[in-house]
Amino acid sequence: MTADRSQPNTPLWGALFVVAASILWGTTGTAATFAPSVSPLAIGAVAMGIGGLLQAVYAARHIMDQRRGLLERSRLVSLAAAAVAVYPLAFYSSMHFSGVAIGTVVSIGSAPVAAALIERFADRKPLTRRWVIGAALGVAGAGLLSFAGHGPDASGAAGPWASTVGILLGLVAGGTYALYSWAAHRLIGGGITSRAAMGAVFGIGGLLLMPVLAVTGRPLLESWTNFSVGAYMALVPMFAGYVLFGWGLARIRASTATGISLLETVVAAVLAVLVVGERLPALGWLGAAVVLGSLFILTPVTRRATGRTPGGSGHGSTGGLFPAPLPVREEPGQDQAGAQPQQQNTQDDGGRPLAADSRHQEYQPYQANG
């Protein structure tokens, strides 16, 4: 019975949670086509803004229980929340200026690289050969997939500067996606449950997006279709998707999670063919196959903890603005170990007591990426 309860805490399950989140995220492009009169700023604000507030409500009890730990790491929470607010505005605006193909591949494709660089310089975590190969294949496949089905006139804006602006916004989107993924993972590694960490970060980020929604969101109320699109994107890809993503971040590195999320491009392409009626040439299907192949490389292999971290730096402290996280301790029946780093939680997220023999099982997701 104990072995069964500990199974959801393995890195493999973390990867599967991210896969599920990526599938939900892949539906956003198709959903947005049903509301062409809604601006990209309004789409981003309603999706991440309302979705973030719903996450805060969902995690309200956990946020209150762990408010002390969150306040102690307020700078990290604030940084992550600011990144959450900027990401959707940059992402959807990138696709508006440079087209769906370029905007998608730059935004999503740059995120794993940005996450790896953040981990390398902020946490002193070495880049493994396995991750480099998997991420390179994933980004290459995403590029083939995105560009194969789109012509050079994909940009929705006129003028030679539009594509450049879109690419720059895409890099901002990829960087902010990587930043809030890293920050949330670091909060979880410091003893905050994934529900509390994601609820606090996305709740504050959602509040920051409310003024943008107030200014740009009027078209969402002009028709039932537009309203339905906004409600769907807030409830399903953003709320449910990021709950799953938080569970994944509690079990695998941020760079691995952002690499696996390249699956979003495959889902988006398949839905464009099945729902929107687009046609995907052979080069596009090849790109989809390459992305799917990269997932087998990026998905961590479950291993028992040995007390060591590759390179001896898996949890190194930088001594900078942000407190160093404790070793990530995955405990059965809850998102993450207790509210405070020095305390051990003996209850799961539903308030149920854990079995005494299951509270001492420990996993090291960082060891599964090499």
Secondary structure as a PSIPRED ss2 file (coil, helix, strand):
# PSIPRED VFORMAT (PSIPRED V4.0)

   1 M C   1.000  0.000  0.000
   2 T H   0.000  1.000  0.000
   3 A H   0.000  1.000  0.000
   4 D H   0.000  1.000  0.000
   5 R H   0.000  1.000  0.000
   6 S H   0.000  1.000  0.000
   7 Q H   0.000  1.000  0.000
   8 P H   0.000  1.000  0.000
   9 N H   0.000  1.000  0.000
  10 T C   1.000  0.000  0.000
  11 P H   0.000  1.000  0.000
  12 L H   0.000  1.000  0.000
  13 W H   0.000  1.000  0.000
  14 G H   0.000  1.000  0.000
  15 A H   0.000  1.000  0.000
  16 L H   0.000  1.000  0.000
  17 F H   0.000  1.000  0.000
  18 V H   0.000  1.000  0.000
  19 V H   0.000  1.000  0.000
  20 A H   0.000  1.000  0.000
  21 A H   0.000  1.000  0.000
  22 S H   0.000  1.000  0.000
  23 I H   0.000  1.000  0.000
  24 L H   0.000  1.000  0.000
  25 W H   0.000  1.000  0.000
  26 G C   1.000  0.000  0.000
  27 T C   1.000  0.000  0.000
  28 T H   0.000  1.000  0.000
  29 G H   0.000  1.000  0.000
  30 T H   0.000  1.000  0.000
  31 A H   0.000  1.000  0.000
  32 A H   0.000  1.000  0.000
  33 T C   1.000  0.000  0.000
  34 F C   1.000  0.000  0.000
  35 A C   1.000  0.000  0.000
  36 P C   1.000  0.000  0.000
  37 S C   1.000  0.000  0.000
  38 V C   1.000  0.000  0.000
  39 S C   1.000  0.000  0.000
  40 P H   0.000  1.000  0.000
  41 L H   0.000  1.000  0.000
  42 A H   0.000  1.000  0.000
  43 I H   0.000  1.000  0.000
  44 G H   0.000  1.000  0.000
  45 A H   0.000  1.000  0.000
  46 V H   0.000  1.000  0.000
  47 A H   0.000  1.000  0.000
  48 M H   0.000  1.000  0.000
  49 G H   0.000  1.000  0.000
  50 I H   0.000  1.000  0.000
  51 G H   0.000  1.000  0.000
  52 G H   0.000  1.000  0.000
  53 L H   0.000  1.000  0.000
  54 L H   0.000  1.000  0.000
  55 Q H   0.000  1.000  0.000
  56 A H   0.000  1.000  0.000
  57 V H   0.000  1.000  0.000
  58 Y H   0.000  1.000  0.000
  59 A C   1.000  0.000  0.000
  60 A H   0.000  1.000  0.000
  61 R H   0.000  1.000  0.000
  62 H H   0.000  1.000  0.000
  63 I H   0.000  1.000  0.000
  64 M H   0.000  1.000  0.000
  65 D H   0.000  1.000  0.000
  66 Q C   1.000  0.000  0.000
  67 R H   0.000  1.000  0.000
  68 R H   0.000  1.000  0.000
  69 G H   0.000  1.000  0.000
  70 L H   0.000  1.000  0.000
  71 L H   0.000  1.000  0.000
  72 E H   0.000  1.000  0.000
  73 R C   1.000  0.000  0.000
  74 S H   0.000  1.000  0.000
  75 R H   0.000  1.000  0.000
  76 L H   0.000  1.000  0.000
  77 V H   0.000  1.000  0.000
  78 S H   0.000  1.000  0.000
  79 L H   0.000  1.000  0.000
  80 A H   0.000  1.000  0.000
  81 A H   0.000  1.000  0.000
  82 A H   0.000  1.000  0.000
  83 A H   0.000  1.000  0.000
  84 V H   0.000  1.000  0.000
  85 A H   0.000  1.000  0.000
  86 V H   0.000  1.000  0.000
  87 Y H   0.000  1.000  0.000
  88 P H   0.000  1.000  0.000
  89 L H   0.000  1.000  0.000
  90 A H   0.000  1.000  0.000
  91 F H   0.000  1.000  0.000
  92 Y H   0.000  1.000  0.000
  93 S H   0.000  1.000  0.000
  94 S H   0.000  1.000  0.000
  95 M H   0.000  1.000  0.000
  96 H H   0.000  1.000  0.000
  97 F H   0.000  1.000  0.000
  98 S H   0.000  1.000  0.000
  99 G C   1.000  0.000  0.000
 100 V H   0.000  1.000  0.000
 101 A H   0.000  1.000  0.000
 102 I H   0.000  1.000  0.000
 103 G H   0.000  1.000  0.000
 104 T H   0.000  1.000  0.000
 105 V H   0.000  1.000  0.000
 106 V H   0.000  1.000  0.000
 107 S H   0.000  1.000  0.000
 108 I H   0.000  1.000  0.000
 109 G H   0.000  1.000  0.000
 110 S H   0.000  1.000  0.000
 111 A H   0.000  1.000  0.000
 112 P H   0.000  1.000  0.000
 113 V H   0.000  1.000  0.000
 114 A H   0.000  1.000  0.000
 115 A H   0.000  1.000  0.000
 116 A H   0.000  1.000  0.000
 117 L H   0.000  1.000  0.000
 118 I H   0.000  1.000  0.000
 119 E H   0.000  1.000  0.000
 120 R H   0.000  1.000  0.000
 121 F H   0.000  1.000  0.000
 122 A H   0.000  1.000  0.000
 123 D C   1.000  0.000  0.000
 124 R C   1.000  0.000  0.000
 125 K C   1.000  0.000  0.000
 126 P C   1.000  0.000  0.000
 127 L C   1.000  0.000  0.000
 128 T C   1.000  0.000  0.000
 129 R H   0.000  1.000  0.000
 130 R H   0.000  1.000  0.000
 131 W H   0.000  1.000  0.000
 132 V H   0.000  1.000  0.000
 133 I H   0.000  1.000  0.000
 134 G H   0.000  1.000  0.000
 135 A H   0.000  1.000  0.000
 136 A H   0.000  1.000  0.000
 137 L H   0.000  1.000  0.000
 138 G H   0.000  1.000  0.000
 139 V H   0.000  1.000  0.000
 140 A H   0.000  1.000  0.000
 141 G H   0.000  1.000  0.000
 142 A H   0.000  1.000  0.000
 143 G H   0.000  1.000  0.000
 144 L H   0.000  1.000  0.000
 145 L H   0.000  1.000  0.000
 146 S H   0.000  1.000  0.000
 147 F H   0.000  1.000  0.000
 148 A H   0.000  1.000  0.000
 149 G C   1.000  0.000  0.000
 150 H C   1.000  0.000  0.000
 151 G C   1.000  0.000  0.000
 152 P C   1.000  0.000  0.000
 153 D C   1.000  0.000  0.000
 154 A C   1.000  0.000  0.000
 155 S C   1.000  0.000  0.000
 156 G C   1.000  0.000  0.000
 157 A C   1.000  0.000  0.000
 158 A C   1.000  0.000  0.000
 159 G C   1.000  0.000  0.000
 160 P C   1.000  0.000  0.000
 161 W H   0.000  1.000  0.000
 162 A H   0.000  1.000  0.000
 163 S H   0.000  1.000  0.000
 164 T H   0.000  1.000  0.000
 165 V H   0.000  1.000  0.000
 166 G H   0.000  1.000  0.000
 167 I H   0.000  1.000  0.000
 168 L H   0.000  1.000  0.000
 169 L H   0.000  1.000  0.000
 170 G H   0.000  1.000  0.000
 171 L H   0.000  1.000  0.000
 172 V H   0.000  1.000  0.000
 173 A H   0.000  1.000  0.000
 174 G H   0.000  1.000  0.000
 175 G H   0.000  1.000  0.000
 176 T H   0.000  1.000  0.000
 177 Y H   0.000  1.000  0.000
 178 A H   0.000  1.000  0.000
 179 L H   0.000  1.000  0.000
 180 Y H   0.000  1.000  0.000
 181 S H   0.000  1.000  0.000
 182 W H   0.000  1.000  0.000
 183 A H   0.000  1.000  0.000
 184 A H   0.000  1.000  0.000
 185 H H   0.000  1.000  0.000
 186 R H   0.000  1.000  0.000
 187 L H   0.000  1.000  0.000
 188 I H   0.000  1.000  0.000
 189 G H   0.000  1.000  0.000
 190 G C   1.000  0.000  0.000
 191 G C   1.000  0.000  0.000
 192 I C   1.000  0.000  0.000
 193 T C   1.000  0.000  0.000
 194 S H   0.000  1.000  0.000
 195 R H   0.000  1.000  0.000
 196 A H   0.000  1.000  0.000
 197 A H   0.000  1.000  0.000
 198 M H   0.000  1.000  0.000
 199 G H   0.000  1.000  0.000
 200 A H   0.000  1.000  0.000
 201 V H   0.000  1.000  0.000
 202 F H   0.000  1.000  0.000
 203 G H   0.000  1.000  0.000
 204 I H   0.000  1.000  0.000
 205 G H   0.000  1.000  0.000
 206 G H   0.000  1.000  0.000
 207 L H   0.000  1.000  0.000
 208 L H   0.000  1.000  0.000
 209 L H   0.000  1.000  0.000
 210 M H   0.000  1.000  0.000
 211 P H   0.000  1.000  0.000
 212 V H   0.000  1.000  0.000
 213 L H   0.000  1.000  0.000
 214 A H   0.000  1.000  0.000
 215 V H   0.000  1.000  0.000
 216 T H   0.000  1.000  0.000
 217 G C   1.000  0.000  0.000
 218 R H   0.000  1.000  0.000
 219 P H   0.000  1.000  0.000
 220 L H   0.000  1.000  0.000
 221 L H   0.000  1.000  0.000
 222 E C   1.000  0.000  0.000
 223 S C   1.000  0.000  0.000
 224 W H   0.000  1.000  0.000
 225 T H   0.000  1.000  0.000
 226 N H   0.000  1.000  0.000
 227 F H   0.000  1.000  0.000
 228 S H   0.000  1.000  0.000
 229 V H   0.000  1.000  0.000
 230 G H   0.000  1.000  0.000
 231 A H   0.000  1.000  0.000
 232 Y H   0.000  1.000  0.000
 233 M H   0.000  1.000  0.000
 234 A H   0.000  1.000  0.000
 235 L H   0.000  1.000  0.000
 236 V H   0.000  1.000  0.000
 237 P H   0.000  1.000  0.000
 238 M H   0.000  1.000  0.000
 239 F H   0.000  1.000  0.000
 240 A H   0.000  1.000  0.000
 241 G H   0.000  1.000  0.000
 242 Y H   0.000  1.000  0.000
 243 V H   0.000  1.000  0.000
 244 L H   0.000  1.000  0.000
 245 F H   0.000  1.000  0.000
 246 G H   0.000  1.000  0.000
 247 W H   0.000  1.000  0.000
 248 G H   0.000  1.000  0.000
 249 L H   0.000  1.000  0.000
 250 A C   1.000  0.000  0.000
 251 R C   1.000  0.000  0.000
 252 I C   1.000  0.000  0.000
 253 R C   1.000  0.000  0.000
 254 A H   0.000  1.000  0.000
 255 S H   0.000  1.000  0.000
 256 T H   0.000  1.000  0.000
 257 A H   0.000  1.000  0.000
 258 T H   0.000  1.000  0.000
 259 G H   0.000  1.000  0.000
 260 I H   0.000  1.000  0.000
 261 S C   1.000  0.000  0.000
 262 L C   1.000  0.000  0.000
 263 L H   0.000  1.000  0.000
 264 E H   0.000  1.000  0.000
 265 T H   0.000  1.000  0.000
 266 V H   0.000  1.000  0.000
 267 V H   0.000  1.000  0.000
 268 A H   0.000  1.000  0.000
 269 A H   0.000  1.000  0.000
 270 V H   0.000  1.000  0.000
 271 L H   0.000  1.000  0.000
 272 A H   0.000  1.000  0.000
 273 V H   0.000  1.000  0.000
 274 L H   0.000  1.000  0.000
 275 V H   0.000  1.000  0.000
 276 V H   0.000  1.000  0.000
 277 G C   1.000  0.000  0.000
 278 E C   1.000  0.000  0.000
 279 R C   1.000  0.000  0.000
 280 L C   1.000  0.000  0.000
 281 P C   1.000  0.000  0.000
 282 A H   0.000  1.000  0.000
 283 L H   0.000  1.000  0.000
 284 G H   0.000  1.000  0.000
 285 W H   0.000  1.000  0.000
 286 L H   0.000  1.000  0.000
 287 G H   0.000  1.000  0.000
 288 A H   0.000  1.000  0.000
 289 A H   0.000  1.000  0.000
 290 V H   0.000  1.000  0.000
 291 V H   0.000  1.000  0.000
 292 L H   0.000  1.000  0.000
 293 G H   0.000  1.000  0.000
 294 S H   0.000  1.000  0.000
 295 L H   0.000  1.000  0.000
 296 F H   0.000  1.000  0.000
 297 I H   0.000  1.000  0.000
 298 L H   0.000  1.000  0.000
 299 T C   1.000  0.000  0.000
 300 P C   1.000  0.000  0.000
 301 V C   1.000  0.000  0.000
 302 T C   1.000  0.000  0.000
 303 R C   1.000  0.000  0.000
 304 R C   1.000  0.000  0.000
 305 A C   1.000  0.000  0.000
 306 T C   1.000  0.000  0.000
 307 G C   1.000  0.000  0.000
 308 R C   1.000  0.000  0.000
 309 T C   1.000  0.000  0.000
 310 P H   0.000  1.000  0.000
 311 G H   0.000  1.000  0.000
 312 G H   0.000  1.000  0.000
 313 S C   1.000  0.000  0.000
 314 G C   1.000  0.000  0.000
 315 H C   1.000  0.000  0.000
 316 G C   1.000  0.000  0.000
 317 S C   1.000  0.000  0.000
 318 T C   1.000  0.000  0.000
 319 G C   1.000  0.000  0.000
 320 G C   1.000  0.000  0.000
 321 L C   1.000  0.000  0.000
 322 F C   1.000  0.000  0.000
 323 P C   1.000  0.000  0.000
 324 A C   1.000  0.000  0.000
 325 P C   1.000  0.000  0.000
 326 L C   1.000  0.000  0.000
 327 P C   1.000  0.000  0.000
 328 V C   1.000  0.000  0.000
 329 R C   1.000  0.000  0.000
 330 E C   1.000  0.000  0.000
 331 E C   1.000  0.000  0.000
 332 P C   1.000  0.000  0.000
 333 G C   1.000  0.000  0.000
 334 Q C   1.000  0.000  0.000
 335 D C   1.000  0.000  0.000
 336 Q C   1.000  0.000  0.000
 337 A C   1.000  0.000  0.000
 338 G C   1.000  0.000  0.000
 339 A C   1.000  0.000  0.000
 340 Q C   1.000  0.000  0.000
 341 P C   1.000  0.000  0.000
 342 Q C   1.000  0.000  0.000
 343 Q C   1.000  0.000  0.000
 344 Q C   1.000  0.000  0.000
 345 N C   1.000  0.000  0.000
 346 T C   1.000  0.000  0.000
 347 Q E   0.000  0.000  1.000
 348 D C   1.000  0.000  0.000
 349 D C   1.000  0.000  0.000
 350 G C   1.000  0.000  0.000
 351 G C   1.000  0.000  0.000
 352 R C   1.000  0.000  0.000
 353 P E   0.000  0.000  1.000
 354 L C   1.000  0.000  0.000
 355 A C   1.000  0.000  0.000
 356 A H   0.000  1.000  0.000
 357 D H   0.000  1.000  0.000
 358 S H   0.000  1.000  0.000
 359 R C   1.000  0.000  0.000
 360 H C   1.000  0.000  0.000
 361 Q C   1.000  0.000  0.000
 362 E C   1.000  0.000  0.000
 363 Y C   1.000  0.000  0.000
 364 Q C   1.000  0.000  0.000
 365 P H   0.000  1.000  0.000
 366 Y H   0.000  1.000  0.000
 367 Q H   0.000  1.000  0.000
 368 A H   0.000  1.000  0.000
 369 N C   1.000  0.000  0.000
 370 G C   1.000  0.000  0.000
